[in-house]
């Protein structure tokens, strides 16, 4: 039986082809996908395409566009077995992480992919990424989808979307999931690591569209001063702050720094402590330089990526989670985004 796959093009390099007469890039017509990539005819699936009316560079991505993608999936959810989202690589981890929270009780695959080179280039990575993403979205066992979560596929590896971060702007291996193993690996054979997949749910899909973005992202650095920290943490318009601390969640122990944090928390602001390291976890209280953060009441981001930390924060704020339970919910894994 054929599977039905919906390809959603939002923008990005993967949707561009080079005009070899002029050297200029132009948008690829996805309605002629099989003509450009005849290998897709070997897959036992029916592929339909839909595109943003005005495809965007992923640097312009924002929560409003996340809602557009979610609504396309919501409107077509019953008619398709899986979804492949084509997206620029720069903010792909943010968007894919956001959708993992916006699509609660997801029971079908939503695979994000893109490329470092346009689809028409001689050495492009676009074809392999696209073909394998569609193949993965088509996988079934006992007539049910094998993948039932939001994922990101790039350069022979399938990752849980909310565990990824972009690590390289030039190499084909542009993404990594340093705190969680790949869900699948593509070689001579397509190997699915079933033990790492999210457990399937029988609950009905619940779509969340409210994402509250009145937040700040603060990265600590040696020499950061009180004026800068106060401006960011005590801004009346800022509801919550993600603090990228050092190592295992460490920060300066200077009195002024502690006082600014206390003032922010006492005024009702939410502060999430995440590590600025690509891998590893926040362990507040392990060192003296993080014990004060724990006492003040910062939320432990554990091993969450910054991209997922942002997405999860916007999602919880958008759902008006009460402050008295916010810390407990944030520190709980909702979509496999943290330990």
C-alpha positions in Angstrom: 0.0 0.0 0.0 1.3 3.4 -0.9 2.0 6.0 1.8 1.0 9.6 1.3 3.6 12.2 2.1 3.2 15.9 2.2 6.2 18.0 1.4 6.1 21.5 2.9 8.5 24.1 1.5 9.2 27.1 3.7 12.3 28.4 2.0 16.0 27.9 2.2 18.9 26.7 0.0 17.3 23.3 -0.7 14.6 25.0 -2.8 17.0 26.8 -5.1 18.4 25.8 -8.4 21.2 27.5 -10.3 20.7 29.0 -13.7 23.9 27.8 -15.4 23.6 30.5 -18.1 23.6 33.4 -15.6 24.9 31.7 -12.4 21.9 33.2 -10.5 19.8 31.1 -8.1 16.1 30.8 -8.6 13.3 29.0 -6.8 12.8 25.3 -7.6 9.4 24.2 -8.8 8.5 21.4 -6.5 5.6 20.4 -8.7 8.2 19.0 -11.0 10.0 17.1 -8.2 10.0 13.7 -9.9 11.4 15.1 -13.1 14.4 16.7 -11.2 14.8 13.7 -8.8 13.6 10.5 -10.7 14.9 8.3 -7.9 11.8 9.2 -5.9 9.8 7.0 -8.2 11.4 4.0 -6.5 9.7 4.9 -3.2 6.3 3.4 -2.7 4.7 6.6 -1.8 2.6 9.4 -3.3 4.2 12.8 -2.8 2.2 16.1 -2.8 3.8 19.5 -2.2 2.7 22.7 -0.6 4.8 25.9 -0.3 4.7 29.1 1.6 3.2 31.7 -0.7 6.4 33.7 -0.2 9.2 31.4 0.8 11.6 32.9 3.3 15.2 32.8 4.2 15.3 31.0 7.5 17.0 34.0 9.1 13.6 35.7 8.9 11.9 32.8 10.7 9.6 33.7 13.6 6.7 32.2 15.7 4.2 33.5 13.2 5.7 31.2 10.5 5.8 28.3 13.0 2.1 28.7 13.2 1.7 28.6 9.4 3.7 25.3 9.3 1.6 23.8 12.2 -1.6 24.8 10.5 -0.6 23.1 7.2 0.1 19.9 9.2 -3.2 20.3 11.2 -5.3 20.8 8.1 -3.8 17.8 6.3 -3.1 15.5 9.3 -5.8 12.9 8.5 -4.9 12.7 4.8 -1.2 12.0 5.0 1.0 9.4 6.6 3.9 11.7 7.1 5.3 15.2 6.6 8.6 16.5 5.4 9.4 20.2 6.0 12.0 21.8 3.9 13.7 24.6 5.8 16.8 26.7 5.7 19.5 25.3 8.0 20.3 28.4 10.0 17.2 28.3 12.2 16.0 24.8 11.5 16.7 23.5 15.0 14.7 26.4 16.5 11.7 25.7 14.2 11.9 21.9 14.5 12.1 22.2 18.3 9.2 24.6 18.4 7.0 22.2 16.4 7.8 19.3 18.8 6.1 21.3 21.5 3.3 22.8 19.4 2.2 19.3 18.1 1.2 17.5 21.3 0.4 13.7 21.0 1.9 13.6 17.5 1.4 10.1 16.1 3.0 10.6 12.6 6.5 11.6 11.4 7.3 15.3 10.8 10.8 15.3 9.3 12.8 18.6 8.9 15.6 18.7 6.3 17.4 21.1 4.1 20.8 21.4 2.5 24.0 23.3 2.4 24.1 23.5 -1.4 21.2 24.2 -3.8 19.3 21.2 -5.3 20.7 21.8 -8.8 24.4 22.0 -7.9 26.7 19.2 -9.1 27.9 18.3 -5.5 24.6 19.1 -3.7 23.6 17.3 -0.5 20.0 18.3 -1.2 19.0 15.1 -3.1 20.2 12.6 -0.5 18.7 14.6 2.4 15.4 14.9 0.6 15.1 11.3 -0.7 16.0 9.8 2.7 13.7 12.2 4.6 10.8 11.1 2.4 11.8 7.4 2.8 11.9 7.8 6.6 8.6 9.6 6.7 7.2 6.6 4.7 8.4 3.9 7.1 5.6 1.7 8.5 5.5 -1.3 10.7 2.2 -3.2 11.2 0.6 -0.5 9.1 1.6 2.2 11.6 4.3 4.9 11.3 7.7 3.9 12.7 8.6 7.5 13.5 6.0 9.4 15.6 7.8 12.6 16.5 9.4 15.7 15.1 12.8 14.9 13.7 15.6 16.5 11.8 17.5 14.6 9.1 20.8 15.8 7.7 23.9 14.1 6.2 22.9 10.4 6.8 21.6 10.9 10.4 18.1 11.3 11.8 17.9 13.2 15.1 15.2 14.1 17.6 14.6 17.6 16.5 14.6 19.2 20.0 18.0 17.7 20.6 19.8 19.3 17.7 22.0 22.3 17.1 23.7 23.6 14.0 27.4 23.2 14.5 28.9 24.1 11.1 28.1 26.6 8.4 30.1 25.0 5.6 30.3 21.2 6.1 27.5 18.9 4.9 27.5 17.5 8.5 25.9 20.7 9.7 23.9 19.4 12.7 24.7 17.4 15.8 22.8 15.9 18.7 25.5 15.8 21.4 23.3 14.7 24.3 21.1 12.1 22.6 21.9 9.4 20.1 20.7 9.4 16.4 17.2 7.9 15.9 18.3 6.4 12.6 21.4 6.2 10.4 21.5 5.9 6.6 24.2 3.8 5.0 24.0 0.8 2.7 21.0 0.1 4.8 18.6 2.4 6.7 19.1 1.5 10.4 16.4 2.7 12.9 17.5 2.8 16.5 14.0 1.8 17.9 15.1 2.0 21.5 15.7 5.8 21.3 12.3 6.6 19.7 9.5 8.3 21.7 6.9 5.9 22.9 3.8 6.0 20.7 0.6 7.7 22.0 -3.0 6.9 21.5 -4.2 10.4 22.4 -5.6 12.7 19.9 -3.4 15.3 18.3 -3.5 18.6 20.2 -2.2 21.7 18.4 -0.8 24.7 20.3 -0.5 28.0 18.4 0.2 30.5 21.1 3.9 31.2 21.5 4.8 34.1 23.8 8.2 35.6 22.8 8.7 38.3 25.4 12.0 36.7 26.5 15.7 37.5 26.5 18.7 35.2 25.9 21.8 36.2 27.9 25.2 34.6 27.3 27.7 35.1 30.1 31.2 36.1 29.3 34.2 37.2 31.4 33.8 40.9 32.0 30.0 41.1 31.7 28.9 44.0 33.9 26.1 45.0 36.1 24.6 47.6 33.7 24.3 45.1 30.9 22.8 42.4 33.1 20.4 44.8 34.8 19.2 46.1 31.4 18.3 42.6 30.2 17.1 40.9 33.4 15.1 43.9 34.9 13.5 45.1 31.7 9.7 45.4 32.5 8.8 44.0 29.0 10.8 40.8 29.6 8.8 37.9 31.1 11.6 35.4 31.2 15.3 35.0 30.6 17.4 32.1 29.4 20.8 32.4 31.0 23.6 30.7 29.1 26.0 29.9 31.9 29.5 28.4 32.0 30.2 24.7 32.0 27.8 22.7 34.3 25.7 25.8 35.1 28.2 28.1 36.7 28.2 31.9 37.0 30.0 34.7 38.8 29.6 34.8 42.6 30.0 38.6 42.8 27.5 40.3 45.0 26.1 42.6 42.4 25.4 39.7 40.0 23.6 37.8 42.8 21.5 40.8 43.7 20.4 41.5 40.2 19.2 37.8 39.8 17.4 38.0 43.2 15.7 41.2 42.2 14.6 39.7 38.8 13.2 36.5 40.4 11.5 38.4 43.2 9.8 40.6 40.6 8.2 37.4 39.1 10.6 36.8 36.2 11.4 33.3 35.1 15.1 32.5 34.7 16.3 29.3 33.0 19.9 28.2 33.5 21.3 26.4 30.5 24.9 25.6 29.6 26.6 27.5 26.8 28.5 24.3 26.0 27.3 22.3 23.0 27.2 19.1 25.1 26.8 18.3 28.7 24.3 19.3 31.4 23.6 21.9 34.0 24.2 20.5 37.5 23.3 23.4 39.9 24.9 23.0 43.3 27.8 20.8 42.1 30.2 23.7 42.4 30.2 26.8 44.6 29.8 28.9 41.5 26.3 27.5 40.9 25.0 27.0 44.4 23.9 30.6 44.7 21.9 30.2 41.5 20.0 27.2 43.0 19.3 29.1 46.2 17.9 32.1 44.2 15.5 29.8 42.4 16.7 29.5 38.8 15.2 26.8 36.8 17.5 23.9 35.9 17.7 23.5 32.1 19.6 20.2 32.6 20.9 19.0 29.2 18.5 20.9 27.0 19.8 22.8 23.9 19.5 26.5 23.7 17.2 26.1 20.7 14.9 23.8 22.6 15.1 25.9 25.7 13.8 28.9 23.7 11.1 26.9 22.1 9.9 25.3 25.3 9.9 28.6 27.1 7.8 30.3 24.4 5.4 27.3 24.4 4.9 27.3 28.2 4.5 31.1 28.4 2.0 30.9 25.5 0.0 28.4 27.4 -0.2 30.6 30.5 1.4 28.1 32.9 1.0 29.3 36.4 4.2 30.5 38.1 3.9 28.2 41.1 4.2 25.1 38.8 6.3 26.6 36.0 9.6 25.4 37.4 8.3 21.8 37.9 6.9 21.6 34.4 9.9 23.2 32.7 12.3 20.8 34.5 10.2 17.8 33.3 10.8 16.3 29.9 7.7 16.9 27.7 8.8 15.7 24.3 12.1 14.0 25.0 14.0 17.3 25.0 15.9 16.6 28.2 16.8 13.8 30.6 
